[in-house]
Amino acid sequence: MLTAARTYYVRPDGSNANNGLADNAGGAFLTIQKAIDVVASLDLSIYQVTVIVRPGGGGNLHGGNLLKNYVGALAPIIVGDETTPGNVVVDGNGASAFISDNVRPWHIRGMRIRATSAGSGFDASSGGIIYFQKIDFQTFNQGYAHMRASGAAIIAATGNYTISGDAGFHLLAVNNGYMANYLAGTVPLTGTLNFSQGFAYANQGGVLYTSGMTFNPAGATVTGPRYAATSNGVIATGGGGANYFPGSIAGSISNGGIYG
């Protein structure tokens, strides 16, 4: 059981044989997954645990970072560089970068995430919960999403973020998954981006609540459908209108879907 707040470090010159408690090659972990595993083995009590990922730390993964349940009052934080998220790049390398399957909340902050071949950025299912901010969503395969929530899972923004790469979907809520991005903030987009399945997509009772956001494609070219709400999926923009989401193709509503 912890008796004080604790910080772990992940560095490209670290080792998973270390204890993770020092910000140097002899103390830090090599992988984010090792830090997650250690946090899950503790009783956090009432104290905050933070995992600091240094530039180059985390790197290319094999199977993604699997978030795990923990004992304690406060959700752990995994943080890279909140000033310049591109300094800390996490690549799912064939899997989703961060996976939450029936897991209590974790906070992910200050990094660029991508998947070079397959997988989503954040993939939450079966009641898993991910909170995030200062994330730069880079390129994902067109069959996947920057964020995917399913099975009563929740993905929610707690601060601003950016988009610098494309994917099949930016926001994907299916099978009663819930996604909440309602910070009344601006999300800058850069580059030539294609969301071939839909920038925002809600299916099978999934809910996207994005009221008050401004998705700013200034300087970017965004192609693909703006949205799709189908099979009782709900997309709530707070009256943002048909052009609320970026894209080159009008959005669609079908089979009991709701958009408004």
N, C-alpha and C positions, 0 to 999 in steps of 0.2 A: 504494500500500500504506500502510495506517495505521501509525503509530508510537506511537499512544496511543489511549486510549478517546475516543470522540467522541459529542457530543450534538447532535441537530438539533431545531428547534422548529417547531411548526405553530400559527398564530394566525389569528383571523378578519380581522385587519388586515394580515396578511402578503402576500407576493407570491411566485409561483413563479419569478419572475425573480431573487429573492434567493438567497443561498447557504445559507440555513437555519441558520446557525451562531450567530445572536444572538437573544435573546429580546425582540425589539422589532419594530415595524412595518417597519423598514428592513432587518431581517436574517432574519426567520422566513419559512417557506413558508406558502402559503395552504392547501394541501391535504395530507392524509396520503399520497395517491398519489404526489405529487411526492417526498416524503421516501422512500417505498419505492423509487421509481425510482433515486434517488441512491444509496441504500444498496446496491442491486443492482449499481451500476456500479463499486463499490469492491472492493479486496482488503482485507478486514477483519483479516487476519492473526490474531493471538491476542487482539484487543482487542474490548471490548464497544461496540456502537453502540446508543444509546437515542434514540428519537423521542418528545419530550414534546409532547403536544397540550394547548393551553390551552383554557379554557372558550370555547365558540363555534367553536373550530377543528375542522376536519374536516367539520362541518355536514351539509347535505343533499348526497348524492352523486349521480352520474349514472353508473351502471354498477358501483357498489361499489368497494371497495379490493381490487385484485388484488395479492396477495403474490407476490414473485418470488424466484428463487434467488439466492444470493450466494456469494462465496468467503470463507471464514473459519471459525474454530473455534467461535465463540460465536453463539448465535441472537440476532438483533436483538430489541429490546424496543420496543413501541409502548405508551405509557402516558399516561393522562389524569390523573384525580384518584382515587387509590385510597382516600381517606378519604370522599369524596362522589362516587361515580361519575356520579350524575345531573347533575353540573356539566358533563360533557363528553358530548354526545349525537351519535352517528353514525347517520344514517338512510340506509339503502341506496337509498331513492328509486327503487324499481322493480327493484332487484337485491339480492343478498346483501351484507351490510355488509362482511364480510371473506371473500375467496375464496382458497383454497389448492389449486391443481391441479398435482400432481406437484412440490411445492415443499418445500424443507427447512424445519425448524422456525422459527416466529416466536412471540414472546410478545405477547399482547394483554392489557392490564391497565387497570383503573380507568376505565370508561366505560359509558354506557348505550347499547345498540344496539337498533335497530328497523328495520323496513321498512314504509313506509306503504302500499305497493300490492302489491308482489311481492318474493320473495326471502327467504332465510333469514338468520339472524344470522351464524353461522360455517358455511361450506360448504366442506368439504375433500374432495378426490377424488384418485384415481390416485396414492396414496401421499403426498399432502400432509399436513403436520403443523401443528396449531395448539395451543399451550398458553395457558391463560387463567386469570385470577383477578380478583376484585373487579369483575366485570361485572354490570350490571343488565340482564336481558333484558326488553325492553318488548314492545310489540304487533307481531305479524306476521300476515299473511294466513293464513287457515285451511288453505290448500293448502301451507304451508311450515312450517319448523321453526326453533326457536331455534338448534339445532345439528344439522347433517347431515354424516355421514361415510360415504363410499362408496369402493369400489375400493381397499381396503387403506389408506385414509387413517386418520389418528389425530387425535382431538380429546380433550384431557385437561385437567382442572382441576388447577391447581397451588396453589389457594387457594380461599377461600370466594367465593360469589356469591349474587345475589338474583334473584327473578322478580317483575316488576310488570306483566306483560302476557301475553296469551295467544297461541296459535299453533295450527296443526294438530297439531304434535308439540312436545314439549320436547326429547326425546332421540330421534334417528332415525339408526339404523345400518343400511345396506343394502349388498348386493353386497360382503360381506367388509369393510365399514368397521368401525372399532373406536373405541369411546368409553369413556373411563376417568374416572369421577368417584368416587373411593374415599378421600376425605380424612377420613372419620369426622367430618365437619362438618355444620352445619345450614344448609339453604337456605331462607330465609324467602320466603314467597309473600304478595303483597298484592293486594287488589282482587277483582273478579269475573272469573274466568279460565275459559276454555273451551279444552280440547285435544281437538278433535273427532275426530281420528284416533287419539289415544292419547298419554298423557303420555310413555310410553316405548314405542318401537316398534323391533323388530329383524326384518329380513327378508332373505332370500337370503344367509344366512351372516353377516349383520352381528352384531356382539357389543357389548352394553352391559354394562360391568362397573361396578357402582355400590355395591359392598359398603361398609357402614359409614356411609352417608349418612343424614341425617334431613331429609326434605322436609316443612317445617313450614307447613301452610296456616292456622295460627291467624290469625283476622281476615280470611281470604280464603274465597271460595266457588269451588270448583274442580269443573267438570263435564267429562264425557267419559270414555272408557275409561282405566283405570289403566295398562294395558299391553297389548301384543300381541306375541307371539313366533311367527313363521310362516316357512315355507319354510327350515328349518334355522337360523333366527335364534336367538340366545342372549341371554337377559337374566339376568345373575348378580347377585343381591342379597346373597349371603352368608347365605342363610336368612332374609331379611327378611319373608317371608310374602306372602300375597295382597294385603294392604293397605299394602304398603311405599310404593307411589307414590300420590299423591293423585288423586282422581277420583270420579265419581258412578256409574260403570259398572264392573262386574267385568272384570278382565283376561281375555285369551283366549290359548290355545295351539293351533296347528294346523300341519299339514303338516311335521312334524318339528321344530317349534320347541321350545325348552327354556326353562323359567323356574324359577329356584330361588335 
